[in-house]
Amino acid sequence: FISRKDPQMNTIRLEHRTGGHFKFYEFEGSESNGRFTIKGRYGRIGQAASEVVIYDGDSKLEANKEFERKMVDKKRKGYVVVSNNGKSTPAPAEKKRVMFP
């Protein structure tokens, strides 16, 4: 879906396709000059996406906390991870993810 050539760019896509829902949510993380940014892109599958900044600051720890909080919220609502950095991801055993290792 999104092709990134920048090795410091991370993208994770979740989808919710149950109960009549056909929605997606993408997390996009970047680091530049010690500043960490996490954006969320979301909408109905096949339609134009909306975008929101989840975190923009200089704390790697806070960026990862905000990412994890939002990821847990989306999974609780029924979203599942379908790709990680553009690669298809089968339904994995649950494990904690971080945007910035």
N, C-alpha and C positions, 0 to 999 in steps of 0.2 A: 504493500500500500504506500508506504513512505520509504524512499530510498535515501539513506544518509551516507555520505562518504567520510564525514568527520568522525574519527574514532572516539572522540569525547562526547558524542551525541548518543543518547539512549532513548529508545522508543519501545513502549509496551502497549499492546492493543488488547482490550477486553471487549467482549460482545455479550449481549443479553438477547437471546432468541426464544425465550419460553413465554407462554401465556399471552401470545399475540404481540410481544415486544420484539422489535428488530432494531435495537439501539447499539451504539458502540461508544467506547470511551478510550482515548489514547493518552498516555502519559509521555511527555517528551522532556527529557532532562539535558541540560547543557552546562558546562563549566567554562568560564572564560575569565582570565585575570583574577582568579580567586573568588569569583562571584558564581553562585549556583542558582540556576533558574529551572523551575519545573512548570510546564504548561500542560493544560488539559484541553483536548479537542474532543467534542462530543456531538452526538446527533443521531438521527435515524440513518440506518444503513442505506446507502445509495443517494443520500441527499447532502446538501452543503452542511459543513460542520460549523459549530460555534467554538470559540476559544476563550479560555480563562487562564490567568496566571495563578498557580497554586502557591508558589514560593519564589521569591527573588531576594537573595541576600548573600551574606558572606559566610554563613555557617553550614558546613557540610552535614553536621549532625541534625540541625533543624530541618534542612532540606529533606533528608532521609526520613525524619519523623513525620513531616507533612505528607510525603509520598506514601508512607506506610499507612497513615491514618486514612487517606483517601482510597487507597487500594482495599483496605479492610471494609470500608463503607460500600464500595462498589460490589465486592464479592458478597457482602451481606444482602445486597439487593438482587443478587442472581447473576451478576456478570461473571464470565470465565475468561481466563487469559487464552488468547488465540495466537498471538505472535509476540516475539521478543526480539527487538532489533531487526524486524523484517523476516524473521525465521518462524515458520509454523511451530507451534508448541502444543504437543498433546496434553491432555488433562494430567498435569503432574501431581505427585503427592504434595500436599501443602507444605510449603517452606517459606521462611521469611525472605522477602526480596528487599534489596536496597537499590536506589537509583544511582548512588555514587559510592562504589566500593572503596 
